[in-house]
Each structure stands twice: as structure tokens, then as C-alpha cells.
Amino acid sequence: MALHIPGLIMMVIFYLLVLGIGIWASVKSKKMEKNTLSGQIEVSLLANRRVSLAVGVFTMTATWVGGAFIIGVAESVYDPTKGLIWALIPLQMSVSFIIGGLFFAKPMRDKNYVTMMDPFQRKYGKILTGFLAIVPFISEVMWVPVTLISLGVTVSIFSDLPLSLCIWISAAVAIFYTVLGGLYSVAFTDVIQLSLVFCSLWLCAPFVLASDVYTDLSKTAFNHTYQAPWLGRLESHEVWRWIDNFLAMSVGNLAFQDFHQRTLSSSSTSTARMICFIAAGVVIVLGIPPVLIGATAASTDWNLTSYGSPPPYERGEAAMVLPIMLLHLTPTAIFVVGMGAIAGAAMSSTDSCLLAATSIFTTNIYKIIRHQASDKELQWVIRLSIVVVGLVGTSLTYLDSSILAFWILSSDLTYTIMLPQLICILFIGVSNGYGAIAGYIVAFVMRVLCGEPVFSLPVILRFPGCTLEDGVYIQRSPFKSICMLSALVSILLFSYVASLLFNKEILPERWDVFKVKSQAAPSPAGGAREGEGEEADVEHQNEPMLDTDC
């Protein structure tokens, strides 16, 4: 496709704006490091716990409303084999934020943790926590190519620039301002990026709906016109799989560091909870324009457009239906603005993944190896880690045919392995290191045995409803949720048995590697009790973040 000059100019302006905001925020961050009484690590990773309600809502929403969110929702609604019933990502995100605000934000923020792995470290010790931290670290790294590829695919619509070049330029900008200012740069650039996304999407949708090349959406929602109804259909044998996917994409998101980094950086516990509740509404609002555009695409007579026949689905271009709609059904200026929205969304998710992965590596892995490391050394580790994670994640985009594999791997790791661990460490006092190891092994082994076509893993553990299709076994049961619940039960069972054996002195104390007998009996959120004395140290940090002093 020929070079689209207005689109290219828009991208350059957008990148320069984001870079300028990032540099400004980094200067603010450096001043904060000099004046703060807390460590430099909290300034870099948590913005000195001074994120206000307004900025918090922006950065929480922008983290999850990425390019994959916008393009993915439109694609699923348009796809005749799926439809709206399978495009519930906005609702899933909203449910995730509400549950997080109700149950997870308070116990995490009250104890002033730096990462989601800190409660594990206080209860299980550094070695086991370092082992467990590998899972969320890998999950964050796997999200980098997922976010970047959506940007690259979009740019390819209006530019003849190589896909890899577009991705590397975008990654370089995100890496640069994240290295300079840490969470300060990420949060303030999120404000700009989400503002652009919000305004652009709601500007583009009316222009798409104003075109005269599609049939009334109310008719195509239920009737087969140009393709299957865009509302979609849920067959009886798909119900459990739908429930499984819904839970994995909603509750499973609570086991990502990105979510907890936003609540932990807030100025107070009440602010952290309000951020979650408000973001739950904003993400629904941002999900409406992609749904409308996808529904319009499913109702469009493509012979009446400059795109022509066959339609995108038959050409294998369903994944690009949103930018295709903007290119062929809206004026050039609106198309350019829409591309800016997708670029902003993709970059806002990329920088969040970089910082989240770096937080876990520096705090819960590197400090175990170098427990005497100074703040200055850790600052350099943070910067170097951001660069390395960015380079590795961007390099993975060359495996563009396996982007789906990255998404599945990331989601499965957090939902089946980390979510039951996080629930137990925060809310169930009996959990201990023995149970954590047992739950980890059970979740991993069961998930592998359940099979995964994307990785060519055969189905060995077949649950009820498993059927053979085209020589491949397909699970019909909610196998991901079964793996997660099995891990949860395993943690509780093995923790209780280990506690009983050592506390009743059935086994000698010298065999107690994880010191179960010496642990004080914890109450709910017991793993988070040890840091209560730190609360007084952060009273000076509760000033609002959204000021304009340079």
C-alpha cells in the first residue's frame, strides 16, 4: 500500500508529543528523588506513592485499553464465527477492576508493598518467592509483543514502511521515556494517550455510522444479511468454554503486576479502590466504539466501498477490520486521528508491561541474588532491565505467526498458576511454602496435560465433553478453571497437612525447610501483617501527584 503522508505526519507528531511528556515527567521524577525521604526505588517504580485519583484512573485504564483491546473487540464482533457474545473484553476488564477494588486493593495498599510478590516474600521467604516470581515476570514479557504487533499491523494499513521498522521505532520511544522517568513518565504519558484514545474513538464512530454502505444494525444483529448476525451465537457445547474464557480474562487479570502497580502507587488505600471502580466504568465506555465499528463492518456491503469484494474476512484480513473501516468509510483526517488512537493505546500498554516486568525482576529476583545492593545499583538495574525486557519483547514480534501463542501463554500462567497463589497468600492464613510448591506443580502439570493446539500439545487429560475434531481432541469443559481450582485446593490441602505434621511434631523440626512451626498463626491477609509499622513512614507521600511544578 502506498505511503499515507498525513498518517505518517500524525504518527511523528504523536511520538514527539509522548516523548516530550515523558522527558518532562522524568525531570519531575529526578527532583522527587532528591527531596523524598523514601527510597529511590519507590520513586521509580511507584511514583513515590503520590498518584492522585485523576491520574490513577487514566493510567489504570490506559494500561488495559491497548491496541489489542481496540482491534480485538472490533475483530471479534465482525468475525461471523464469533460475534458480540465472544467480544466481551470491556466487560471482563470492568469486572476485574471491580473485584480488585473490592478485595485486593486494600490488603495490598495498606501494607505498602512494592510488587504483588512482596506478600509472598514476607511469608514464604526470598528463595521460594524468587522462584514463584518467574511466572509473573514471563507473563509481562510475553505481553510486550502482543501490544506491539497491534501497532505494527495498524501502521501497515497506511504505510509502505516495513512492519519491523514501525514496531522498533514505537518500542524505542516507549523504552526511552520509561527508562528516564519510571512510573512518573508512564503515568503522565498515559494521560495523553488515553485522552487521545477516548476522543479519537468517539470521533471516528459517528463518521463510520454516517456512511450509507451498510444495513441497519438492528436488522443485521439477528438476521443473516451479508454474513452471520453480528450478535453472535453461543451453542450449548460452547457454554463452558465461554465461562472459562470469561473468568480467565476477568479474574485472571488480578494476577498481573500491572494492576497492582497502579493501586500500590496511589496516594491512599481509598484512592486505590476508587481508581478501580471509576476505571471499571471508563473501560466500558471505551469499548463501545470498537463494538459499533465491528457491527457496522458485519453489516456493510463491501461492493459499495473502495475496498471492494471479497470482504476482509474472506481475504484473511479480519484482524485489521477496524483500520480498514476507518480508511474506506471515513474522511482522511478522521482516519489519521483513528490511527493515532490505536497507536496511543498500544504504546500505553507497552510501557506498562516494561515497568511491571522490571519491578518484579528488580525487587523479587535480583535483590535475592544481590541482597546487599544499594539504591544506586538497583536504579541501574531498573534502567537496564527496562531496556533488556523491551529488546527481548520486541524481538519476539518476529514470530508474528505465534502472537496468539504469547497471549495464551501469558493468560494461562497468571490465571492457572498465580491467581490461586495470590488468593491464598492474602486471604487464607493456613497457606505455607509447602502448599505453594504443591499448587504450582499441580497447576503446571494439569495445564500441560490438558493440551493446547497452538503449542501442538496433545490432550492427555480429557475432561467430560472432550471431542475429536479433524484428528485433534478439543476440550469442552472449563479446563482452565479446573486447573486453577485444583491448584487452590492443593495449596490448602498440602499447607494444612504440612502445618499439622510439624506443629504436632509428627515430623522432626529439622525437616521443616519453610519454618512452618515457627510462623505465627496468621489471620486473613496474614502474609501482609509484618509491614504495618511502615505506614507511618509514608504519611508524607500522600500529596496529590497531579501538580504542574517543574
Secondary structure, DSSP 8 states (H G I E B T S, - for coil): ----HHHHHHHHHHHHHHHHHHHHHHHHHHHHHHH-SS-HHHHHHHGGG-B-HHHHHHHHHHHHS-HHHHHHHHHHHH-TTS-GGG--HHHHHHHHHHHIIIIIHHHHHHTT-SSTTHHHHHHH-HHHHHHHHHHHHHHHHHHHHHHHHHHHHHHHHH--S-HHHHHHHHHHHHHHHHHHHHHHHHHHHHHHHHHHHHHHHHHHHHHHHT-SSB--HHHHTTS-SSSS-TT----GGGHHHHHHHHHHHHGGGGGSHHHHHHHHTBSSHHHHHHHHHHHHHHHHHHHHHHHHHHHHHHTB-GGGSSS-SS-TTTTT-GGGHHHHHHHHHS-HHHHHHHHHHHHHHHHHHHHHHHHHHHHHIIIIIIHHHSTT--HHHHHHHHHHHHHHHHHHHHHGGGGGGGHHHHHHHHHHIIIIIIHHHHHHHHH-TT--HHHHHHHHHHHHHHHHHT-BGGGTB---S--TT-EEETTEEE--S-HHHHHHHHHHHHHHHHHHHHHHHHHTTSS-GGG-TT-TTTS----TTGGG-TTGGGGGGGGGG-S-S-----
